[in-house]
Amino acid sequence: MKRRDFFRQTAAATGLAASFPFFAGETGVQAAPVSVSPETRALREAILADLDAKRQETRLHMLPEDGQFVNLIVQLINAQQVLEIGTFHGYSSLWIAMGLEQTGGKLTTIEIDPERVKIALANLTKAGVANRVECLEGDAHQVAKTVSGPFDVALIDADKDRVDDYFQTLFPKLKPGGVILVNHVIAFKDLMQNYLDLVQKHPDLITSTVSPSMKDAFSLSFKKR
Ligand SMILES: C[S@@+](CC[C@H](N)C(=O)[O-])C[C@H]1O[C@@H](n2cnc3c(N)ncnc32)[C@H](O)[C@@H]1O
């Protein structure tokens, strides 16, 4: 038996196929909801805790309560396609991907920094969710225009002063009944005021501010059906 066939058969037989995009492409993504073993759950908790411990230094990824909230939204609306702008090290991507395991969906995430893309992919692969995630490298102001959608959830968590530019690109790609989330709307309120006014007044959106952590908040806009 060829080495490649041996790995393919072993991965399929042990259920490891879903952990490796190389195999997953050939065996297909597992049907949802995925039953997650206690070992995998513990591994993911350790990855999230490790990233969270580093948040004190980097101050870049979201709080655990925010991650859990995004995971909840994905499951609540049974999201099939999620777009994230601002991957960083894959912390929020992992929360989203764990939700998508339960809905059978996929995440596209965009990050401008090549080093961060590598770290995120390593974390997502280690967590066994890389088969659900496409990580695109580049300036999301350009790259988001090339992704086709339609999306159930768009999470905007990158350059705060240009959220309205992302909105113009993403709004037409959002499904009716879909949700746009923008993080840190209290800390960066001044930078996002244009966006916040825009979504508050938009006739096709219902917008609210939600604070899972009670420390900062998301703007959550629902696209009317
Ligand atoms: C706040 S961090 C994202 C945190 C991540 N969502 C999480 O919670 O784990 C913002 C990220 O957006 C990226 N970023 C900033 N401007 C960008 C752009 N124009 N296109 C793509 N990524 C961008 C930064 O490099 C950074 O990694």
The ligand as an ORCA input file, in Angstrom:
! r2SCAN-3c Opt
* xyz 0 1
  C      -8.388     42.712     17.218
  S      -7.399     41.688     16.188
  C      -8.501     40.366     15.790
  C      -8.759     39.478     16.956
  C      -9.511     38.217     16.615
  N     -10.778     38.500     15.974
  C      -9.757     37.428     17.881
  O     -10.601     37.844     18.691
  O      -9.084     36.403     18.068
  C      -7.377     42.576     14.691
  C      -6.641     41.889     13.570
  O      -7.016     42.544     12.361
  C      -5.894     42.566     11.516
  N      -6.109     43.632     10.531
  C      -5.996     44.968     10.707
  N      -6.275     45.618      9.553
  C      -6.562     44.683      8.641
  C      -6.922     44.710      7.255
  N      -7.047     45.860      6.604
  N      -7.152     43.542      6.640
  C      -7.051     42.349      7.292
  N      -6.699     42.259      8.594
  C      -6.468     43.409      9.256
  C      -4.716     42.801     12.446
  O      -3.493     42.383     11.856
  C      -5.123     41.992     13.663
  O      -4.544     40.697     13.641
*
